Amino acid sequence: MFNNLFSISLIVSTTHLTMILIVVATIFLVFILIAIIKMYKLKAENKKLMQTNAYKDYEESRKNEPSGHLYGDH
């Protein structure tokens, strides 16, 4: 009798664990999808910023600055 009761509770517990794992996996999948969408949005924004004049002006100003090396540029 005890053995039969234990196997029934084990089946219920396995079913519950399976459902919990499915829910957790779904939540992580949603987080991964949100991260991928944000990555593509940031990549598009970065591409736009790289094409603006402000970035080009910054690059030009960096070329005119000394390197900061104490012994000169070798």
Predicted model as a PDB file, atoms N, CA, C, CB and O in Angstrom, pLDDT in the B-factor column:
MODEL        1                                                                  
ATOM      1  N   MET A   1       0.831  -1.183   0.000  1.00 51.00           N  
ATOM      2  CA  MET A   1       0.000   0.000   0.000  1.00 51.00           C  
ATOM      3  C   MET A   1       0.882   1.255   0.000  1.00 51.00           C  
ATOM      4  CB  MET A   1      -0.949  -0.007   1.216  1.00 51.00           C  
ATOM      5  O   MET A   1       0.627   2.182  -0.768  1.00 51.00           O  
ATOM      6  N   PHE A   2       1.899   1.294   0.838  1.00 55.00           N  
ATOM      7  CA  PHE A   2       2.773   2.465   0.893  1.00 55.00           C  
ATOM      8  C   PHE A   2       3.518   2.653  -0.432  1.00 55.00           C  
ATOM      9  CB  PHE A   2       3.776   2.330   2.054  1.00 55.00           C  
ATOM     10  O   PHE A   2       3.703   3.781  -0.890  1.00 55.00           O  
ATOM     11  N   ASN A   3       3.938   1.559  -1.034  1.00 59.00           N  
ATOM     12  CA  ASN A   3       4.657   1.618  -2.292  1.00 59.00           C  
ATOM     13  C   ASN A   3       3.764   2.175  -3.401  1.00 59.00           C  
ATOM     14  CB  ASN A   3       5.177   0.231  -2.672  1.00 59.00           C  
ATOM     15  O   ASN A   3       4.231   2.962  -4.224  1.00 59.00           O  
ATOM     16  N   ASN A   4       2.509   1.789  -3.437  1.00 62.00           N  
ATOM     17  CA  ASN A   4       1.561   2.276  -4.432  1.00 62.00           C  
ATOM     18  C   ASN A   4       1.295   3.771  -4.229  1.00 62.00           C  
ATOM     19  CB  ASN A   4       0.242   1.478  -4.356  1.00 62.00           C  
ATOM     20  O   ASN A   4       1.225   4.523  -5.201  1.00 62.00           O  
ATOM     21  N   LEU A   5       1.150   4.194  -3.001  1.00 58.00           N  
ATOM     22  CA  LEU A   5       0.919   5.607  -2.688  1.00 58.00           C  
ATOM     23  C   LEU A   5       2.134   6.451  -3.078  1.00 58.00           C  
ATOM     24  CB  LEU A   5       0.606   5.785  -1.186  1.00 58.00           C  
ATOM     25  O   LEU A   5       1.988   7.560  -3.593  1.00 58.00           O  
ATOM     26  N   PHE A   6       3.332   5.917  -2.828  1.00 58.00           N  
ATOM     27  CA  PHE A   6       4.556   6.637  -3.176  1.00 58.00           C  
ATOM     28  C   PHE A   6       4.665   6.820  -4.685  1.00 58.00           C  
ATOM     29  CB  PHE A   6       5.790   5.893  -2.643  1.00 58.00           C  
ATOM     30  O   PHE A   6       5.065   7.892  -5.138  1.00 58.00           O  
ATOM     31  N   SER A   7       4.321   5.806  -5.478  1.00 60.00           N  
ATOM     32  CA  SER A   7       4.425   5.917  -6.933  1.00 60.00           C  
ATOM     33  C   SER A   7       3.401   6.906  -7.481  1.00 60.00           C  
ATOM     34  CB  SER A   7       4.235   4.544  -7.589  1.00 60.00           C  
ATOM     35  O   SER A   7       3.689   7.581  -8.469  1.00 60.00           O  
ATOM     36  N   ILE A   8       2.232   7.018  -6.886  1.00 59.00           N  
ATOM     37  CA  ILE A   8       1.235   7.997  -7.318  1.00 59.00           C  
ATOM     38  C   ILE A   8       1.721   9.406  -7.020  1.00 59.00           C  
ATOM     39  CB  ILE A   8      -0.121   7.740  -6.629  1.00 59.00           C  
ATOM     40  O   ILE A   8       1.587  10.295  -7.861  1.00 59.00           O  
ATOM     41  N   SER A   9       2.278   9.624  -5.845  1.00 59.00           N  
ATOM     42  CA  SER A   9       2.774  10.960  -5.511  1.00 59.00           C  
ATOM     43  C   SER A   9       3.984  11.311  -6.366  1.00 59.00           C  
ATOM     44  CB  SER A   9       3.135  11.045  -4.017  1.00 59.00           C  
ATOM     45  O   SER A   9       4.198  12.485  -6.668  1.00 59.00           O  
ATOM     46  N   LEU A  10       4.777  10.326  -6.763  1.00 60.00           N  
ATOM     47  CA  LEU A  10       5.924  10.573  -7.626  1.00 60.00           C  
ATOM     48  C   LEU A  10       5.461  11.010  -9.013  1.00 60.00           C  
ATOM     49  CB  LEU A  10       6.805   9.315  -7.725  1.00 60.00           C  
ATOM     50  O   LEU A  10       6.074  11.889  -9.620  1.00 60.00           O  
ATOM     51  N   ILE A  11       4.399  10.415  -9.515  1.00 64.00           N  
ATOM     52  CA  ILE A  11       3.863  10.794 -10.825  1.00 64.00           C  
ATOM     53  C   ILE A  11       3.318  12.219 -10.775  1.00 64.00           C  
ATOM     54  CB  ILE A  11       2.755   9.808 -11.272  1.00 64.00           C  
ATOM     55  O   ILE A  11       3.549  13.003 -11.695  1.00 64.00           O  
ATOM     56  N   VAL A  12       2.617  12.548  -9.739  1.00 67.00           N  
ATOM     57  CA  VAL A  12       2.078  13.905  -9.603  1.00 67.00           C  
ATOM     58  C   VAL A  12       3.215  14.898  -9.486  1.00 67.00           C  
ATOM     59  CB  VAL A  12       1.144  14.011  -8.378  1.00 67.00           C  
ATOM     60  O   VAL A  12       3.176  15.963 -10.101  1.00 67.00           O  
ATOM     61  N   SER A  13       4.216  14.564  -8.711  1.00 80.00           N  
ATOM     62  CA  SER A  13       5.327  15.474  -8.521  1.00 80.00           C  
ATOM     63  C   SER A  13       6.108  15.644  -9.828  1.00 80.00           C  
ATOM     64  CB  SER A  13       6.246  14.967  -7.402  1.00 80.00           C  
ATOM     65  O   SER A  13       6.567  16.747 -10.123  1.00 80.00           O  
ATOM     66  N   THR A  14       6.267  14.587 -10.605  1.00 83.00           N  
ATOM     67  CA  THR A  14       6.943  14.688 -11.899  1.00 83.00           C  
ATOM     68  C   THR A  14       6.144  15.559 -12.852  1.00 83.00           C  
ATOM     69  CB  THR A  14       7.159  13.297 -12.509  1.00 83.00           C  
ATOM     70  O   THR A  14       6.721  16.351 -13.597  1.00 83.00           O  
ATOM     71  N   THR A  15       4.852  15.426 -12.838  1.00 84.00           N  
ATOM     72  CA  THR A  15       3.997  16.256 -13.687  1.00 84.00           C  
ATOM     73  C   THR A  15       4.105  17.723 -13.288  1.00 84.00           C  
ATOM     74  CB  THR A  15       2.535  15.788 -13.603  1.00 84.00           C  
ATOM     75  O   THR A  15       4.196  18.600 -14.148  1.00 84.00           O  
ATOM     76  N   HIS A  16       4.094  17.982 -12.016  1.00 86.00           N  
ATOM     77  CA  HIS A  16       4.221  19.359 -11.540  1.00 86.00           C  
ATOM     78  C   HIS A  16       5.589  19.939 -11.902  1.00 86.00           C  
ATOM     79  CB  HIS A  16       4.004  19.422 -10.019  1.00 86.00           C  
ATOM     80  O   HIS A  16       5.694  21.089 -12.329  1.00 86.00           O  
ATOM     81  N   LEU A  17       6.636  19.128 -11.725  1.00 88.00           N  
ATOM     82  CA  LEU A  17       7.966  19.596 -12.087  1.00 88.00           C  
ATOM     83  C   LEU A  17       8.066  19.892 -13.584  1.00 88.00           C  
ATOM     84  CB  LEU A  17       9.014  18.563 -11.685  1.00 88.00           C  
ATOM     85  O   LEU A  17       8.696  20.869 -13.987  1.00 88.00           O  
ATOM     86  N   THR A  18       7.454  19.063 -14.386  1.00 90.00           N  
ATOM     87  CA  THR A  18       7.461  19.288 -15.836  1.00 90.00           C  
ATOM     88  C   THR A  18       6.767  20.593 -16.175  1.00 90.00           C  
ATOM     89  CB  THR A  18       6.781  18.123 -16.573  1.00 90.00           C  
ATOM     90  O   THR A  18       7.260  21.364 -16.999  1.00 90.00           O  
ATOM     91  N   MET A  19       5.638  20.846 -15.556  1.00 92.00           N  
ATOM     92  CA  MET A  19       4.910  22.093 -15.814  1.00 92.00           C  
ATOM     93  C   MET A  19       5.730  23.304 -15.366  1.00 92.00           C  
ATOM     94  CB  MET A  19       3.546  22.080 -15.093  1.00 92.00           C  
ATOM     95  O   MET A  19       5.766  24.323 -16.056  1.00 92.00           O  
ATOM     96  N   ILE A  20       6.378  23.192 -14.225  1.00 93.00           N  
ATOM     97  CA  ILE A  20       7.209  24.300 -13.736  1.00 93.00           C  
ATOM     98  C   ILE A  20       8.369  24.551 -14.686  1.00 93.00           C  
ATOM     99  CB  ILE A  20       7.739  24.003 -12.317  1.00 93.00           C  
ATOM    100  O   ILE A  20       8.685  25.702 -14.987  1.00 93.00           O  
ATOM    101  N   LEU A  21       9.009  23.485 -15.162  1.00 95.00           N  
ATOM    102  CA  LEU A  21      10.113  23.650 -16.106  1.00 95.00           C  
ATOM    103  C   LEU A  21       9.655  24.273 -17.418  1.00 95.00           C  
ATOM    104  CB  LEU A  21      10.771  22.312 -16.376  1.00 95.00           C  
ATOM    105  O   LEU A  21      10.375  25.082 -18.004  1.00 95.00           O  
ATOM    106  N   ILE A  22       8.475  23.906 -17.881  1.00 97.00           N  
ATOM    107  CA  ILE A  22       7.942  24.500 -19.115  1.00 97.00           C  
ATOM    108  C   ILE A  22       7.691  25.989 -18.914  1.00 97.00           C  
ATOM    109  CB  ILE A  22       6.635  23.789 -19.549  1.00 97.00           C  
ATOM    110  O   ILE A  22       8.001  26.794 -19.792  1.00 97.00           O  
ATOM    111  N   VAL A  23       7.137  26.356 -17.775  1.00 96.00           N  
ATOM    112  CA  VAL A  23       6.873  27.772 -17.482  1.00 96.00           C  
ATOM    113  C   VAL A  23       8.178  28.553 -17.390  1.00 96.00           C  
ATOM    114  CB  VAL A  23       6.075  27.916 -16.168  1.00 96.00           C  
ATOM    115  O   VAL A  23       8.282  29.649 -17.942  1.00 96.00           O  
ATOM    116  N   VAL A  24       9.168  28.008 -16.704  1.00 96.00           N  
ATOM    117  CA  VAL A  24      10.452  28.695 -16.558  1.00 96.00           C  
ATOM    118  C   VAL A  24      11.143  28.824 -17.910  1.00 96.00           C  
ATOM    119  CB  VAL A  24      11.360  27.945 -15.564  1.00 96.00           C  
ATOM    120  O   VAL A  24      11.697  29.879 -18.219  1.00 96.00           O  
ATOM    121  N   ALA A  25      11.118  27.774 -18.716  1.00 97.00           N  
ATOM    122  CA  ALA A  25      11.729  27.826 -20.042  1.00 97.00           C  
ATOM    123  C   ALA A  25      11.031  28.864 -20.918  1.00 97.00           C  
ATOM    124  CB  ALA A  25      11.678  26.444 -20.713  1.00 97.00           C  
ATOM    125  O   ALA A  25      11.688  29.564 -21.689  1.00 97.00           O  
ATOM    126  N   THR A  26       9.715  28.968 -20.807  1.00 98.00           N  
ATOM    127  CA  THR A  26       8.971  29.962 -21.576  1.00 98.00           C  
ATOM    128  C   THR A  26       9.356  31.376 -21.159  1.00 98.00           C  
ATOM    129  CB  THR A  26       7.465  29.754 -21.400  1.00 98.00           C  
ATOM    130  O   THR A  26       9.523  32.254 -22.005  1.00 98.00           O  
ATOM    131  N   ILE A  27       9.495  31.591 -19.865  1.00 98.00           N  
ATOM    132  CA  ILE A  27       9.880  32.914 -19.373  1.00 98.00           C  
ATOM    133  C   ILE A  27      11.279  33.279 -19.890  1.00 98.00           C  
ATOM    134  CB  ILE A  27       9.845  32.952 -17.817  1.00 98.00           C  
ATOM    135  O   ILE A  27      11.492  34.403 -20.345  1.00 98.00           O  
ATOM    136  N   PHE A  28      12.228  32.342 -19.823  1.00 98.00           N  
ATOM    137  CA  PHE A  28      13.572  32.613 -20.327  1.00 98.00           C  
ATOM    138  C   PHE A  28      13.563  32.851 -21.830  1.00 98.00           C  
ATOM    139  CB  PHE A  28      14.508  31.459 -19.990  1.00 98.00           C  
ATOM    140  O   PHE A  28      14.317  33.686 -22.329  1.00 98.00           O  
ATOM    141  N   LEU A  29      12.724  32.133 -22.548  1.00 98.00           N  
ATOM    142  CA  LEU A  29      12.612  32.340 -23.993  1.00 98.00           C  
ATOM    143  C   LEU A  29      12.114  33.747 -24.298  1.00 98.00           C  
ATOM    144  CB  LEU A  29      11.670  31.299 -24.617  1.00 98.00           C  
ATOM    145  O   LEU A  29      12.592  34.387 -25.235  1.00 98.00           O  
ATOM    146  N   VAL A  30      11.158  34.231 -23.510  1.00 98.00           N  
ATOM    147  CA  VAL A  30      10.657  35.596 -23.686  1.00 98.00           C  
ATOM    148  C   VAL A  30      11.778  36.598 -23.413  1.00 98.00           C  
ATOM    149  CB  VAL A  30       9.446  35.865 -22.750  1.00 98.00           C  
ATOM    150  O   VAL A  30      11.945  37.560 -24.163  1.00 98.00           O  
ATOM    151  N   PHE A  31      12.544  36.379 -22.347  1.00 98.00           N  
ATOM    152  CA  PHE A  31      13.667  37.276 -22.044  1.00 98.00           C  
ATOM    153  C   PHE A  31      14.701  37.282 -23.164  1.00 98.00           C  
ATOM    154  CB  PHE A  31      14.334  36.866 -20.728  1.00 98.00           C  
ATOM    155  O   PHE A  31      15.225  38.337 -23.520  1.00 98.00           O  
ATOM    156  N   ILE A  32      14.993  36.118 -23.718  1.00 98.00           N  
ATOM    157  CA  ILE A  32      15.961  36.038 -24.810  1.00 98.00           C  
ATOM    158  C   ILE A  32      15.442  36.775 -26.034  1.00 98.00           C  
ATOM    159  CB  ILE A  32      16.264  34.575 -25.159  1.00 98.00           C  
ATOM    160  O   ILE A  32      16.199  37.487 -26.694  1.00 98.00           O  
ATOM    161  N   LEU A  33      14.171  36.615 -26.344  1.00 98.00           N  
ATOM    162  CA  LEU A  33      13.588  37.324 -27.494  1.00 98.00           C  
ATOM    163  C   LEU A  33      13.620  38.833 -27.293  1.00 98.00           C  
ATOM    164  CB  LEU A  33      12.145  36.864 -27.729  1.00 98.00           C  
ATOM    165  O   LEU A  33      13.910  39.576 -28.231  1.00 98.00           O  
ATOM    166  N   ILE A  34      13.326  39.293 -26.081  1.00 98.00           N  
ATOM    167  CA  ILE A  34      13.390  40.733 -25.789  1.00 98.00           C  
ATOM    168  C   ILE A  34      14.818  41.233 -25.960  1.00 98.00           C  
ATOM    169  CB  ILE A  34      12.884  41.030 -24.351  1.00 98.00           C  
ATOM    170  O   ILE A  34      15.026  42.314 -26.511  1.00 98.00           O  
ATOM    171  N   ALA A  35      15.808  40.470 -25.500  1.00 97.00           N  
ATOM    172  CA  ALA A  35      17.206  40.873 -25.641  1.00 97.00           C  
ATOM    173  C   ALA A  35      17.618  40.939 -27.107  1.00 97.00           C  
ATOM    174  CB  ALA A  35      18.116  39.906 -24.887  1.00 97.00           C  
ATOM    175  O   ALA A  35      18.349  41.848 -27.498  1.00 97.00           O  
ATOM    176  N   ILE A  36      17.164  39.999 -27.918  1.00 98.00           N  
ATOM    177  CA  ILE A  36      17.492  40.006 -29.343  1.00 98.00           C  
ATOM    178  C   ILE A  36      16.873  41.213 -30.029  1.00 98.00           C  
ATOM    179  CB  ILE A  36      17.013  38.711 -30.015  1.00 98.00           C  
ATOM    180  O   ILE A  36      17.520  41.858 -30.855  1.00 98.00           O  
ATOM    181  N   ILE A  37      15.629  41.523 -29.696  1.00 97.00           N  
ATOM    182  CA  ILE A  37      14.964  42.687 -30.294  1.00 97.00           C  
ATOM    183  C   ILE A  37      15.692  43.965 -29.897  1.00 97.00           C  
ATOM    184  CB  ILE A  37      13.479  42.758 -29.859  1.00 97.00           C  
ATOM    185  O   ILE A  37      15.909  44.838 -30.738  1.00 97.00           O  
ATOM    186  N   LYS A  38      16.072  44.086 -28.624  1.00 97.00           N  
ATOM    187  CA  LYS A  38      16.801  45.274 -28.177  1.00 97.00           C  
ATOM    188  C   LYS A  38      18.153  45.381 -28.865  1.00 97.00           C  
ATOM    189  CB  LYS A  38      16.987  45.248 -26.661  1.00 97.00           C  
ATOM    190  O   LYS A  38      18.592  46.480 -29.204  1.00 97.00           O  
ATOM    191  N   MET A  39      18.815  44.249 -29.071  1.00 97.00           N  
ATOM    192  CA  MET A  39      20.115  44.263 -29.735  1.00 97.00           C  
ATOM    193  C   MET A  39      19.977  44.813 -31.153  1.00 97.00           C  
ATOM    194  CB  MET A  39      20.727  42.847 -29.762  1.00 97.00           C  
ATOM    195  O   MET A  39      20.793  45.632 -31.576  1.00 97.00           O  
ATOM    196  N   TYR A  40      18.965  44.377 -31.887  1.00 96.00           N  
ATOM    197  CA  TYR A  40      18.778  44.874 -33.247  1.00 96.00           C  
ATOM    198  C   TYR A  40      18.411  46.354 -33.257  1.00 96.00           C  
ATOM    199  CB  TYR A  40      17.700  44.067 -33.958  1.00 96.00           C  
ATOM    200  O   TYR A  40      18.844  47.093 -34.141  1.00 96.00           O  
ATOM    201  N   LYS A  41      17.614  46.793 -32.280  1.00 96.00           N  
ATOM    202  CA  LYS A  41      17.275  48.215 -32.200  1.00 96.00           C  
ATOM    203  C   LYS A  41      18.512  49.050 -31.911  1.00 96.00           C  
ATOM    204  CB  LYS A  41      16.214  48.456 -31.122  1.00 96.00           C  
ATOM    205  O   LYS A  41      18.698  50.110 -32.508  1.00 96.00           O  
ATOM    206  N   LEU A  42      19.369  48.578 -30.990  1.00 95.00           N  
ATOM    207  CA  LEU A  42      20.596  49.307 -30.682  1.00 95.00           C  
ATOM    208  C   LEU A  42      21.547  49.323 -31.869  1.00 95.00           C  
ATOM    209  CB  LEU A  42      21.285  48.694 -29.471  1.00 95.00           C  
ATOM    210  O   LEU A  42      22.225  50.320 -32.117  1.00 95.00           O  
ATOM    211  N   LYS A  43      21.594  48.220 -32.597  1.00 94.00           N  
ATOM    212  CA  LYS A  43      22.455  48.166 -33.771  1.00 94.00           C  
ATOM    213  C   LYS A  43      21.984  49.169 -34.829  1.00 94.00           C  
ATOM    214  CB  LYS A  43      22.481  46.741 -34.353  1.00 94.00           C  
ATOM    215  O   LYS A  43      22.805  49.833 -35.461  1.00 94.00           O  
ATOM    216  N   ALA A  44      20.664  49.280 -35.024  1.00 91.00           N  
ATOM    217  CA  ALA A  44      20.124  50.237 -35.986  1.00 91.00           C  
ATOM    218  C   ALA A  44      20.389  51.672 -35.532  1.00 91.00           C  
ATOM    219  CB  ALA A  44      18.616  50.011 -36.178  1.00 91.00           C  
ATOM    220  O   ALA A  44      20.726  52.531 -36.347  1.00 91.00           O  
ATOM    221  N   GLU A  45      20.239  51.929 -34.233  1.00 90.00           N  
ATOM    222  CA  GLU A  45      20.501  53.271 -33.714  1.00 90.00           C  
ATOM    223  C   GLU A  45      21.981  53.620 -33.842  1.00 90.00           C  
ATOM    224  CB  GLU A  45      20.055  53.377 -32.247  1.00 90.00           C  
ATOM    225  O   GLU A  45      22.330  54.752 -34.178  1.00 90.00           O  
ATOM    226  N   ASN A  46      22.844  52.653 -33.575  1.00 87.00           N  
ATOM    227  CA  ASN A  46      24.280  52.879 -33.710  1.00 87.00           C  
ATOM    228  C   ASN A  46      24.646  53.186 -35.161  1.00 87.00           C  
ATOM    229  CB  ASN A  46      25.065  51.655 -33.212  1.00 87.00           C  
ATOM    230  O   ASN A  46      25.483  54.047 -35.430  1.00 87.00           O  
ATOM    231  N   LYS A  47      24.017  52.481 -36.080  1.00 86.00           N  
ATOM    232  CA  LYS A  47      24.281  52.732 -37.499  1.00 86.00           C  
ATOM    233  C   LYS A  47      23.859  54.142 -37.887  1.00 86.00           C  
ATOM    234  CB  LYS A  47      23.551  51.703 -38.373  1.00 86.00           C  
ATOM    235  O   LYS A  47      24.554  54.821 -38.642  1.00 86.00           O  
ATOM    236  N   LYS A  48      22.716  54.578 -37.368  1.00 84.00           N  
ATOM    237  CA  LYS A  48      22.258  55.951 -37.640  1.00 84.00           C  
ATOM    238  C   LYS A  48      23.224  56.980 -37.068  1.00 84.00           C  
ATOM    239  CB  LYS A  48      20.854  56.174 -37.057  1.00 84.00           C  
ATOM    240  O   LYS A  48      23.550  57.972 -37.720  1.00 84.00           O  
ATOM    241  N   LEU A  49      23.680  56.733 -35.839  1.00 81.00           N  
ATOM    242  CA  LEU A  49      24.591  57.675 -35.191  1.00 81.00           C  
ATOM    243  C   LEU A  49      25.938  57.738 -35.906  1.00 81.00           C  
ATOM    244  CB  LEU A  49      24.796  57.288 -33.731  1.00 81.00           C  
ATOM    245  O   LEU A  49      26.562  58.797 -35.969  1.00 81.00           O  
ATOM    246  N   MET A  50      26.381  56.611 -36.439  1.00 79.00           N  
ATOM    247  CA  MET A  50      27.657  56.597 -37.146  1.00 79.00           C  
ATOM    248  C   MET A  50      27.591  57.411 -38.435  1.00 79.00           C  
ATOM    249  CB  MET A  50      28.072  55.163 -37.455  1.00 79.00           C  
ATOM    250  O   MET A  50      28.617  57.879 -38.927  1.00 79.00           O  
ATOM    251  N   GLN A  51      26.394  57.580 -38.980  1.00 80.00           N  
ATOM    252  CA  GLN A  51      26.248  58.308 -40.230  1.00 80.00           C  
ATOM    253  C   GLN A  51      26.031  59.805 -40.020  1.00 80.00           C  
ATOM    254  CB  GLN A  51      25.103  57.737 -41.016  1.00 80.00           C  
ATOM    255  O   GLN A  51      26.014  60.567 -40.987  1.00 80.00           O  
ATOM    256  N   THR A  52      25.867  60.228 -38.785  1.00 76.00           N  
ATOM    257  CA  THR A  52      25.615  61.647 -38.538  1.00 76.00           C  
ATOM    258  C   THR A  52      26.895  62.451 -38.621  1.00 76.00           C  
ATOM    259  CB  THR A  52      24.963  61.847 -37.176  1.00 76.00           C  
ATOM    260  O   THR A  52      27.989  61.892 -38.541  1.00 76.00           O  
ATOM    261  N   ASN A  53      26.767  63.760 -38.780  1.00 72.00           N  
ATOM    262  CA  ASN A  53      27.922  64.645 -38.862  1.00 72.00           C  
ATOM    263  C   ASN A  53      28.625  64.783 -37.518  1.00 72.00           C  
ATOM    264  CB  ASN A  53      27.498  66.011 -39.365  1.00 72.00           C  
ATOM    265  O   ASN A  53      29.829  65.037 -37.478  1.00 72.00           O  
ATOM    266  N   ALA A  54      27.900  64.622 -36.425  1.00 68.00           N  
ATOM    267  CA  ALA A  54      28.496  64.767 -35.098  1.00 68.00           C  
ATOM    268  C   ALA A  54      29.599  63.736 -34.901  1.00 68.00           C  
ATOM    269  CB  ALA A  54      27.424  64.624 -34.000  1.00 68.00           C  
ATOM    270  O   ALA A  54      30.656  64.057 -34.358  1.00 68.00           O  
ATOM    271  N   TYR A  55      29.365  62.512 -35.330  1.00 65.00           N  
ATOM    272  CA  TYR A  55      30.382  61.472 -35.179  1.00 65.00           C  
ATOM    273  C   TYR A  55      31.582  61.770 -36.069  1.00 65.00           C  
ATOM    274  CB  TYR A  55      29.798  60.087 -35.514  1.00 65.00           C  
ATOM    275  O   TYR A  55      32.728  61.600 -35.653  1.00 65.00           O  
ATOM    276  N   LYS A  56      31.316  62.213 -37.293  1.00 69.00           N  
ATOM    277  CA  LYS A  56      32.413  62.526 -38.213  1.00 69.00           C  
ATOM    278  C   LYS A  56      33.234  63.704 -37.686  1.00 69.00           C  
ATOM    279  CB  LYS A  56      31.865  62.844 -39.623  1.00 69.00           C  
ATOM    280  O   LYS A  56      34.459  63.708 -37.807  1.00 69.00           O  
ATOM    281  N   ASP A  57      32.567  64.697 -37.105  1.00 68.00           N  
ATOM    282  CA  ASP A  57      33.285  65.825 -36.517  1.00 68.00           C  
ATOM    283  C   ASP A  57      34.147  65.359 -35.348  1.00 68.00           C  
ATOM    284  CB  ASP A  57      32.298  66.910 -36.054  1.00 68.00           C  
ATOM    285  O   ASP A  57      35.274  65.824 -35.180  1.00 68.00           O  
ATOM    286  N   TYR A  58      33.621  64.448 -34.547  1.00 67.00           N  
ATOM    287  CA  TYR A  58      34.374  63.914 -33.412  1.00 67.00           C  
ATOM    288  C   TYR A  58      35.617  63.175 -33.910  1.00 67.00           C  
ATOM    289  CB  TYR A  58      33.486  62.971 -32.561  1.00 67.00           C  
ATOM    290  O   TYR A  58      36.698  63.337 -33.345  1.00 67.00           O  
ATOM    291  N   GLU A  59      35.475  62.378 -34.947  1.00 68.00           N  
ATOM    292  CA  GLU A  59      36.620  61.643 -35.490  1.00 68.00           C  
ATOM    293  C   GLU A  59      37.679  62.598 -36.032  1.00 68.00           C  
ATOM    294  CB  GLU A  59      36.162  60.683 -36.597  1.00 68.00           C  
ATOM    295  O   GLU A  59      38.875  62.364 -35.858  1.00 68.00           O  
ATOM    296  N   GLU A  60      37.249  63.662 -36.681  1.00 70.00           N  
ATOM    297  CA  GLU A  60      38.198  64.648 -37.198  1.00 70.00           C  
ATOM    298  C   GLU A  60      38.939  65.343 -36.063  1.00 70.00           C  
ATOM    299  CB  GLU A  60      37.475  65.684 -38.064  1.00 70.00           C  
ATOM    300  O   GLU A  60      40.139  65.596 -36.171  1.00 70.00           O  
ATOM    301  N   SER A  61      38.236  65.655 -34.975  1.00 68.00           N  
ATOM    302  CA  SER A  61      38.886  66.323 -33.845  1.00 68.00           C  
ATOM    303  C   SER A  61      39.880  65.389 -33.163  1.00 68.00           C  
ATOM    304  CB  SER A  61      37.837  66.810 -32.831  1.00 68.00           C  
ATOM    305  O   SER A  61      40.902  65.846 -32.652  1.00 68.00           O  
ATOM    306  N   ARG A  62      39.598  64.096 -33.149  1.00 68.00           N  
ATOM    307  CA  ARG A  62      40.514  63.123 -32.535  1.00 68.00           C  
ATOM    308  C   ARG A  62      41.805  62.998 -33.338  1.00 68.00           C  
ATOM    309  CB  ARG A  62      39.837  61.747 -32.418  1.00 68.00           C  
ATOM    310  O   ARG A  62      42.861  62.728 -32.766  1.00 68.00           O  
ATOM    311  N   LYS A  63      41.737  63.189 -34.637  1.00 67.00           N  
ATOM    312  CA  LYS A  63      42.938  63.084 -35.469  1.00 67.00           C  
ATOM    313  C   LYS A  63      43.906  64.220 -35.177  1.00 67.00           C  
ATOM    314  CB  LYS A  63      42.564  63.085 -36.953  1.00 67.00           C  
ATOM    315  O   LYS A  63      45.118  64.048 -35.305  1.00 67.00           O  
ATOM    316  N   ASN A  64      43.390  65.364 -34.790  1.00 64.00           N  
ATOM    317  CA  ASN A  64      44.216  66.535 -34.559  1.00 64.00           C  
ATOM    318  C   ASN A  64      44.838  66.570 -33.172  1.00 64.00           C  
ATOM    319  CB  ASN A  64      43.406  67.766 -34.770  1.00 64.00           C  
ATOM    320  O   ASN A  64      45.750  67.360 -32.925  1.00 64.00           O  
ATOM    321  N   GLU A  65      44.359  65.725 -32.261  1.00 62.00           N  
ATOM    322  CA  GLU A  65      44.892  65.715 -30.899  1.00 62.00           C  
ATOM    323  C   GLU A  65      46.185  64.911 -30.851  1.00 62.00           C  
ATOM    324  CB  GLU A  65      43.857  65.132 -29.909  1.00 62.00           C  
ATOM    325  O   GLU A  65      46.359  63.965 -31.618  1.00 62.00           O  
ATOM    326  N   PRO A  66      47.103  65.289 -29.942  1.00 62.00           N  
ATOM    327  CA  PRO A  66      48.304  64.458 -29.772  1.00 62.00           C  
ATOM    328  C   PRO A  66      47.925  63.118 -29.149  1.00 62.00           C  
ATOM    329  CB  PRO A  66      49.360  65.184 -28.890  1.00 62.00           C  
ATOM    330  O   PRO A  66      46.875  62.986 -28.521  1.00 62.00           O  
ATOM    331  N   SER A  67      48.781  62.146 -29.329  1.00 61.00           N  
ATOM    332  CA  SER A  67      48.447  60.797 -28.860  1.00 61.00           C  
ATOM    333  C   SER A  67      48.492  60.669 -27.351  1.00 61.00           C  
ATOM    334  CB  SER A  67      49.384  59.794 -29.470  1.00 61.00           C  
ATOM    335  O   SER A  67      47.863  59.764 -26.802  1.00 61.00           O  
ATOM    336  N   GLY A  68      49.221  61.550 -26.651  1.00 63.00           N  
ATOM    337  CA  GLY A  68      49.308  61.463 -25.202  1.00 63.00           C  
ATOM    338  C   GLY A  68      50.452  60.593 -24.736  1.00 63.00           C  
ATOM    339  O   GLY A  68      50.655  60.436 -23.532  1.00 63.00           O  
ATOM    340  N   HIS A  69      51.196  60.029 -25.649  1.00 62.00           N  
ATOM    341  CA  HIS A  69      52.351  59.201 -25.287  1.00 62.00           C  
ATOM    342  C   HIS A  69      53.501  60.120 -24.885  1.00 62.00           C  
ATOM    343  CB  HIS A  69      52.774  58.263 -26.473  1.00 62.00           C  
ATOM    344  O   HIS A  69      53.786  61.104 -25.568  1.00 62.00           O  
ATOM    345  N   LEU A  70      54.148  59.800 -23.790  1.00 62.00           N  
ATOM    346  CA  LEU A  70      55.177  60.692 -23.264  1.00 62.00           C  
ATOM    347  C   LEU A  70      56.428  60.754 -24.138  1.00 62.00           C  
ATOM    348  CB  LEU A  70      55.559  60.257 -21.878  1.00 62.00           C  
ATOM    349  O   LEU A  70      57.135  61.762 -24.131  1.00 62.00           O  
ATOM    350  N   TYR A  71      56.705  59.704 -24.880  1.00 66.00           N  
ATOM    351  CA  TYR A  71      57.946  59.640 -25.630  1.00 66.00           C  
ATOM    352  C   TYR A  71      57.771  59.962 -27.111  1.00 66.00           C  
ATOM    353  CB  TYR A  71      58.549  58.283 -25.482  1.00 66.00           C  
ATOM    354  O   TYR A  71      58.694  59.762 -27.900  1.00 66.00           O  
ATOM    355  N   GLY A  72      56.613  60.451 -27.488  1.00 59.00           N  
ATOM    356  CA  GLY A  72      56.374  60.791 -28.894  1.00 59.00           C  
ATOM    357  C   GLY A  72      55.813  59.621 -29.672  1.00 59.00           C  
ATOM    358  O   GLY A  72      55.748  58.505 -29.157  1.00 59.00           O  
ATOM    359  N   ASP A  73      55.412  59.859 -30.892  1.00 54.00           N  
ATOM    360  CA  ASP A  73      54.844  58.804 -31.739  1.00 54.00           C  
ATOM    361  C   ASP A  73      55.954  58.096 -32.496  1.00 54.00           C  
ATOM    362  CB  ASP A  73      53.806  59.385 -32.728  1.00 54.00           C  
ATOM    363  O   ASP A  73      56.611  58.690 -33.351  1.00 54.00           O  
ATOM    364  N   HIS A  74      56.157  56.845 -32.183  1.00 51.00           N  
ATOM    365  CA  HIS A  74      57.176  56.070 -32.892  1.00 51.00           C  
ATOM    366  C   HIS A  74      56.499  54.987 -33.671  1.00 51.00           C  
ATOM    367  CB  HIS A  74      58.216  55.474 -31.926  1.00 51.00           C  
ATOM    368  O   HIS A  74      57.166  54.206 -34.349  1.00 51.00           O  
TER     369      HIS A  74                                                      
ENDMDL                                                                          
END                                                                             
